[in-house]
Amino acid sequence: MVETVVVTASTGAFPGLKEALQAIPVLVEEHPLMTFAPPADWTLLDSALDRWDSYTAVAFTSPRAATAVLERLAGRRARDQNVPTVWAGAAATKDALGEAMPQVLTPNEAEAERLGVAEALALAMLDAGVGGPVLFPCGDSRRDELPERLRSQGIEVEEVVCYRSVLASESVAHAAAARGTMLVVASPTVANLLVRACPPDARPDLLAVGPTTAASARAAGWLPAAVASSPTAGALAAAVKDVLARRAIHE
């Protein structure tokens, strides 16, 4: 049987993934089930950025949020005092910030793999003694671990939407899933969409990109065949190989 891996993440989310999968070799199809758009109104984010130096820290849990903030910051008056400490949940988000921020702190990579990016980032910030207020630029659909964990310790968190998630329809999700023998899923929201769209007797293997996506899939009734050790092309390709090897043993 020809193995076909359907990547449901947005195009370009994992550089080099298609080539890494084709080298296994498997067929690869890209069917993004979530796209992104600007917020309906930039006012709240612009207001926060005008008060950039009033925050103790800024926390990013996605490269998309980092990119949106950098674009809105461009051209604003440089500020020399009280620059907030910038935190990023993972290497990809830190890379998205590039050289625009003088220093970007990240949580321990192993902790991020074990707990999920948002939870690990919140714990790292607490361990570092971060105080409030904290600016949390985010999407309109996101998990709440970071702000909830910080607020539980009395830290003020200001959440500001800087992009919107646009989810595919259930019919589109069903059609995409039917194309593959394995699905790469990078979002809890997309995992839940696929659970709704695909009946239990018509589900290919699901490969979750991280622990939060895996947890959402399990909770909704679709047990992942594997969870990638990190959100990278190499780790995802290794997880695909592992699933195929286990499948071959049972054939």
FENNORTA-V828890 format. One record per residue. RES is the residue in three letters. SS is DSSP state (H for helix, E for strand, L for the rest). D_FIRST is the distance of its C-alpha to the first C-alpha in whole Angstrom. Layout:
res->RES ss->SS d_first->D_FIRST
res->RES ss->SS d_first->D_FIRST
//
This chain:
res->MET ss->L d_first->0
res->VAL ss->L d_first->4
res->GLU ss->L d_first->6
res->THR ss->E d_first->9
res->VAL ss->E d_first->13
res->VAL ss->E d_first->15
res->VAL ss->E d_first->19
res->THR ss->L d_first->21
res->ALA ss->L d_first->24
res->SER ss->L d_first->27
res->THR ss->L d_first->27
res->GLY ss->L d_first->28
res->ALA ss->L d_first->28
res->PHE ss->L d_first->26
res->PRO ss->L d_first->27
res->GLY ss->L d_first->25
res->LEU ss->H d_first->22
res->LYS ss->H d_first->20
res->GLU ss->H d_first->20
res->ALA ss->H d_first->20
res->LEU ss->H d_first->16
res->GLN ss->H d_first->16
res->ALA ss->L d_first->17
res->ILE ss->L d_first->15
res->PRO ss->L d_first->13
res->VAL ss->L d_first->11
res->LEU ss->E d_first->11
res->VAL ss->E d_first->14
res->GLU ss->E d_first->16
res->GLU ss->E d_first->20
res->HIS ss->L d_first->21
res->PRO ss->L d_first->24
res->LEU ss->L d_first->25
res->MET ss->E d_first->29
res->THR ss->E d_first->31
res->PHE ss->E d_first->35
res->ALA ss->E d_first->38
res->PRO ss->L d_first->42
res->PRO ss->L d_first->44
res->ALA ss->L d_first->46
res->ASP ss->L d_first->49
res->TRP ss->L d_first->50
res->THR ss->H d_first->53
res->LEU ss->H d_first->52
res->LEU ss->H d_first->50
res->ASP ss->H d_first->53
res->SER ss->H d_first->56
res->ALA ss->H d_first->54
res->LEU ss->H d_first->53
res->ASP ss->H d_first->57
res->ARG ss->L d_first->58
res->TRP ss->H d_first->55
res->ASP ss->H d_first->58
res->SER ss->H d_first->59
res->TYR ss->L d_first->56
res->THR ss->L d_first->55
res->ALA ss->E d_first->52
res->VAL ss->E d_first->49
res->ALA ss->E d_first->45
res->PHE ss->E d_first->42
res->THR ss->L d_first->39
res->SER ss->L d_first->37
res->PRO ss->H d_first->37
res->ARG ss->H d_first->37
res->ALA ss->H d_first->40
res->ALA ss->H d_first->42
res->THR ss->H d_first->41
res->ALA ss->H d_first->43
res->VAL ss->H d_first->46
res->LEU ss->H d_first->46
res->GLU ss->H d_first->46
res->ARG ss->H d_first->49
res->LEU ss->H d_first->51
res->ALA ss->L d_first->51
res->GLY ss->L d_first->55
res->ARG ss->L d_first->56
res->ARG ss->L d_first->59
res->ALA ss->L d_first->59
res->ARG ss->L d_first->60
res->ASP ss->L d_first->61
res->GLN ss->L d_first->62
res->ASN ss->L d_first->60
res->VAL ss->L d_first->57
res->PRO ss->L d_first->54
res->THR ss->E d_first->52
res->VAL ss->E d_first->48
res->TRP ss->E d_first->45
res->ALA ss->E d_first->42
res->GLY ss->L d_first->39
res->ALA ss->L d_first->37
res->ALA ss->H d_first->36
res->ALA ss->H d_first->35
res->THR ss->H d_first->38
res->LYS ss->H d_first->40
res->ASP ss->H d_first->39
res->ALA ss->H d_first->39
res->LEU ss->H d_first->43
res->GLY ss->L d_first->43
res->GLU ss->L d_first->47
res->ALA ss->L d_first->48
res->MET ss->L d_first->49
res->PRO ss->L d_first->51
res->GLN ss->L d_first->49
res->VAL ss->E d_first->46
res->LEU ss->E d_first->46
res->THR ss->E d_first->42
res->PRO ss->L d_first->42
res->ASN ss->L d_first->40
res->GLU ss->H d_first->37
res->ALA ss->H d_first->36
res->GLU ss->H d_first->38
res->ALA ss->H d_first->36
res->GLU ss->H d_first->32
res->ARG ss->H d_first->34
res->LEU ss->H d_first->36
res->GLY ss->L d_first->34
res->VAL ss->H d_first->36
res->ALA ss->H d_first->39
res->GLU ss->H d_first->40
res->ALA ss->H d_first->40
res->LEU ss->H d_first->42
res->ALA ss->H d_first->44
res->LEU ss->H d_first->45
res->ALA ss->H d_first->46
res->MET ss->H d_first->48
res->LEU ss->H d_first->50
res->ASP ss->H d_first->50
res->ALA ss->L d_first->52
res->GLY ss->L d_first->54
res->VAL ss->L d_first->53
res->GLY ss->L d_first->56
res->GLY ss->L d_first->56
res->PRO ss->L d_first->55
res->VAL ss->E d_first->52
res->LEU ss->E d_first->50
res->PHE ss->E d_first->46
res->PRO ss->E d_first->45
res->CYS ss->E d_first->42
res->GLY ss->E d_first->39
res->ASP ss->L d_first->40
res->SER ss->L d_first->37
res->ARG ss->L d_first->37
res->ARG ss->L d_first->38
res->ASP ss->L d_first->41
res->GLU ss->H d_first->41
res->LEU ss->H d_first->43
res->PRO ss->H d_first->46
res->GLU ss->H d_first->46
res->ARG ss->H d_first->47
res->LEU ss->H d_first->49
res->ARG ss->H d_first->51
res->SER ss->L d_first->51
res->GLN ss->L d_first->53
res->GLY ss->L d_first->56
res->ILE ss->L d_first->54
res->GLU ss->L d_first->54
res->VAL ss->E d_first->51
res->GLU ss->E d_first->51
res->GLU ss->E d_first->48
res->VAL ss->E d_first->47
res->VAL ss->E d_first->45
res->CYS ss->E d_first->44
res->TYR ss->E d_first->40
res->ARG ss->E d_first->39
res->SER ss->E d_first->35
res->VAL ss->E d_first->34
res->LEU ss->E d_first->31
res->ALA ss->L d_first->29
res->SER ss->L d_first->29
res->GLU ss->H d_first->27
res->SER ss->H d_first->25
res->VAL ss->H d_first->24
res->ALA ss->H d_first->23
res->HIS ss->H d_first->21
res->ALA ss->H d_first->20
res->ALA ss->H d_first->18
res->ALA ss->H d_first->17
res->ALA ss->H d_first->15
res->ARG ss->L d_first->13
res->GLY ss->L d_first->11
res->THR ss->L d_first->10
res->MET ss->E d_first->13
res->LEU ss->E d_first->16
res->VAL ss->E d_first->19
res->VAL ss->E d_first->22
res->ALA ss->L d_first->25
res->SER ss->L d_first->28
res->PRO ss->H d_first->29
res->THR ss->H d_first->30
res->VAL ss->H d_first->27
res->ALA ss->H d_first->25
res->ASN ss->H d_first->28
res->LEU ss->H d_first->27
res->LEU ss->H d_first->23
res->VAL ss->H d_first->25
res->ARG ss->H d_first->27
res->ALA ss->H d_first->24
res->CYS ss->L d_first->21
res->PRO ss->L d_first->22
res->PRO ss->H d_first->21
res->ASP ss->H d_first->19
res->ALA ss->H d_first->17
res->ARG ss->L d_first->16
res->PRO ss->L d_first->13
res->ASP ss->E d_first->14
res->LEU ss->E d_first->18
res->LEU ss->E d_first->19
res->ALA ss->E d_first->23
res->VAL ss->L d_first->25
res->GLY ss->L d_first->28
res->PRO ss->H d_first->29
res->THR ss->H d_first->31
res->THR ss->H d_first->28
res->ALA ss->H d_first->26
res->ALA ss->H d_first->30
res->SER ss->H d_first->29
res->ALA ss->H d_first->26
res->ARG ss->H d_first->27
res->ALA ss->H d_first->30
res->ALA ss->H d_first->29
res->GLY ss->L d_first->26
res->TRP ss->L d_first->23
res->LEU ss->L d_first->23
res->PRO ss->L d_first->21
res->ALA ss->L d_first->18
res->ALA ss->E d_first->20
res->VAL ss->E d_first->23
res->ALA ss->L d_first->24
res->SER ss->L d_first->27
res->SER ss->L d_first->28
res->PRO ss->L d_first->28
res->THR ss->L d_first->27
res->ALA ss->H d_first->24
res->GLY ss->H d_first->24
res->ALA ss->H d_first->24
res->LEU ss->H d_first->21
res->ALA ss->H d_first->19
res->ALA ss->H d_first->20
res->ALA ss->H d_first->19
res->VAL ss->H d_first->15
res->LYS ss->H d_first->15
res->ASP ss->H d_first->17
res->VAL ss->H d_first->15
res->LEU ss->H d_first->12
res->ALA ss->H d_first->14
res->ARG ss->H d_first->15
res->ARG ss->H d_first->12
res->ALA ss->H d_first->11
res->ILE ss->H d_first->15
res->HIS ss->L d_first->14
res->GLU ss->L d_first->11
//
